[in-house]
Amino acid sequence: MRETKKRRPPVRMPQKLLAHARRWKRNRTWVVEYEGARVGSIKTAWRRAIRDADLPDVTPHTLKHTAVTWAMHKGVPLADAAGFFGTTVATLESVYLHHHPSFQEATAKALDGWK
């Protein structure tokens, strides 16, 4: 496999997804399937799904970007989000921080107190 700079850290599975994963294992079903059959290639399935949905500009990174944005909206600490999403705190600060509820909070509060 080709060596890249992409980080793939271990990720704690959210409880709702864990419950589904346990059910899939118990029922011996595939996580990614189509009409009851295992999907052989995620890349091919992805291309077909975006074509069928007429969403040509959507990439797997779009899903990651959305998830990181949602995490920021929920106020997830930057270090936790960085580890979970396999990115750096610096990237979160430069790209996503404006979505975080604490964005510029201290400065805004300080200015509120000025007369």
Buried (B, 14 or more C-beta within 10 A) or exposed (E): EEEEEEEEEEEEEEEEEEEEEEEEEEEEEEEEEEEEEEBEEEEEBBEEEBEEEEEEEBEEEEEEBEEBBEBBEEEBEBEEBBBBBEBEBEBBBEBBBEBBEEEEEEEEEEEEEEE
